Structures are given as C-alpha cells and as structure tokens.
Amino acid sequence: MGNEEETWVVMKTARAPSNIAVIKYWGKRDEKLILPINSSISVTLDPEHLSATTTVAASPAFEKDRLWLNGKEVSVEGVRYKNCLREMRARATDVVIESSGKVIRKEDWNSLHIHIASENNFPTAAGLASSAAGFACLVYALAQLMGVQEKYEGELTAIARLGSGSACRSLYGGFVEWKMGQEIDGTDSIAVQLAEESHWKDLVIIIAVVSSRQKETSSTSGMQESVKTSPLLKYRAEMEKYDESVRKMQSNRVLMEEVVPKRIVQMEKAIKSMNFTEFAKITCADSNQFHATCLDTSPPIFYLNDTSRKLIGLVERWNRHAGEPQVAYTFDAGPNAVMFAKNKEVAAQLLQRLLYQFPPSADTDISRYVHGDQSILESAGVNSLKDIDSLSAPAEVAGIPNLQRIPGEVDYLICTNVGKGAYVLGEQGANLIDPVSGLLK
Ligand code: DP6
C-alpha cells in the first residue's frame, strides 16, 4: 500500500428515512440476531424532514474502519456495527471504479477498511428512531459501494436488523411490516412493504418534540427488562407460542388471547383500505399498551411525561367530540408525540390546536417552532406569534378548568408526510467524506 496507484478513495452517499411504528416492536427472542417476539408495522417518514445521510468510503490507504456520527468520531468496535460490516463484506462483488476503470475484486473487500460518516437532520436518541435511519442508511450505502445484490427480497433489511431492530423497516417507503419470522438464523425476519408512499396521500404527520434531550432508558435495555419482568408483554406478544427461553424466564403463564398477532392483521387491512378510523384506533391502542408494558416492567420505565399526557388528552377529547377519530397519536421510547391527521384540513386544525395549547416561548420565531412542510402552517392561517395569540379555544375544551398553556412546553413541531425509502445521493456535494483525505469533511 501507499504507492501512487494505491491512493484512490471510492465512496457512496445515501439517505434513509426514519420510521414510526404503529404496531410496536418491544422485546427480542434472540438478542444477538435481534429477532423480535412479535411482528410490527411502521409508517416511513419523509426523509426530507427526518432522515440519516451516510457516506461510506473505501481506500487501500485506510488503516482501520472508522466512524463519525454527527461530526464526532465514535468507536466502530460495537458488535452491531461489526455484524453489519461483516455481513456486507461477505456479500460484496467485483466493483469497477467509474473514474479510473480500476476493479475492486470481491475478495479485496475483506481487507479494505471502511470510513463511515453519518448525520441526522433531527435530534439523536430523542425517541425519533435515529438508530433506525442510521443503520438502514449504512447498510444501503454499503450495498451501493460494494455492489451487493439481494439474493432474496428483504435480505438487506435482515442485515439492517442486526444494527437495530427497527432499522429493517427504514429501507422501504410507505407502510412497512417487519415480519418476526420463525427461522433460528433470522433469515425470514425481514421487512416487507405493505403499501407505497403514494398509497394513502391524505395522511399528514405532525410530531411534537417534547424533549430533544437523549432518553434515559435505551430501547435495547428497556425491552430486555420488559421481556424479563412484564407479564403484560408476555400477553401482548403471545410469546409462549414462540420461545422456550422467554417462557422459562417468567413463571406465570398468562391468558392465551393474543393481542399483537390479531392487531397486525387488522392494521394491514386498515392500511390497505385506507380506513382512518380503524388505523387510528389500533395505533393509539398499541402505543398505550406499549407504554403500559413499560410501566408493568420492574422497575417501571417511564417514557411519557406530563406534556405527553396532555397531548394524548388533546387528541382524545377532540376525537370524542367529533364522534370519530380525526387524529391518531403514538409515542416511541421517549416523550415526543407522533400524530397522524386524517387529511390536510384536519392537519391544519390540529396545528391550530397544538399552537393554542402549546404556544412557543415569547422569544421563538414561528419558523423556528414549526419545522418541515410549511404548507400546513399556511393552511392553518398562522404566520406570526400574534396569530397564535388570536387563536381561540377549540369547542371541545370549553368548560375544562385549568387548561394550562405554558409557552415553551413543547420544544418544536415538525409537519411531515409519509415518505419514500432509502436512496442514493448522486451529487458530489452530498458526500460527507473528503475524497482526497478520506476523512470527515
Ligand atoms: C419503541 O429498534 O431501537 O421504537 O433493536 O435494540 O436497537 P434495538 O431497539 P430499537 O427499538 C425500537 C422500539 C420502539 C418501537 C418500534 O420502533 O417498533
């Protein structure tokens, strides 16, 4: 290494979206292979607003694998990164470098080190599935760099799964199911697309970022504790059917009526037929049961806070008043609410309600408070802080005493849509790694 011909750097950049589960994954039957105790379903979020961008580079001059996350170098020695890199190297093929015509042979990939630079366009580990977007993006970018072709559909999703379970759902756009699978080696624990992003155009998503600080209990350790100690989780996933080792961990065999397997079927139907009422009922119920499972864990895990509960109240009151669901809410392992509005009009009304109940603090500009798709803000007719002051209380809160409106209680809002899956960024400017030094730009 080190001579003139050997100084090339080859790289690819990709972007992958975040996703939000409407039927939650919580609990593994195999910790190493990251195999879940139940199937889950998610909606892919528009990568324009919530995504990871990752550049992967290879060069004979690189001395070791290296990783930069959001501008800071971190260790790539973690088992999850190692597993993803190993599986991708094993599937690499002969690749011709376009600019020079040089061929990187299949077997060369085993000795070539990789530099990875990744950044999110939203806060890391705030319960907004940053690891999902990150690992999906890493696997997708490596597939482009190493010329990996899937041998079976969903093979890349099974590799992303080794990075973080929910990452397998971030490779595809629209509505995605992670099928738990049955095989011991995890080859059938893959994500499949239920419907494309263009399937249900009416849906609008508004996220209330309640805290962009890092969460206290990671999903990984939280779900381990729940699997060990929560009888409700066992009931939820109907685990005993699938896993002997989990059964041994818990002595009390519980009711046989399954929750998630049934909900998966109902949710597939609701999505395919665009039945918002069903979609909303199942989404809220599954989020609430997931958080009940956290509370049922010993010691209990609290991801929701008072603001989250106020957001639930806002939606529940409105839905009841309207006579049928207008909005659905769901919360992952953090206090941020992800809300689905039935259509654009309802989204504008939701935004008005959110701005009324959760006004920004006095020094916050409206454009800093409402991120993402600005057309919803326009439809809501709100252009300034003054407009928020003149919003009136929605009918359903009339007569509710002590409805507190604390400016700044919500950090900010993100308006977004159902989005597409992972894709390559072709422009040179998108690369996060310098093509000469091979280091973070
Ligand atoms: C609450 O995928 O972050 O967001 O597999 O251990 O990396 P690991 O966990 P992770 O868990 C996500 C949990 C969830 C629900 C979901 O996305 O389905």
Residues whose N, C-alpha, C, O or C-beta is under 5 A from the ligand:
A	BS01	DP6	A21 I23 K24 Y25 S40 G163 S164 G165 S166 A167 S219 T220 D332 A333
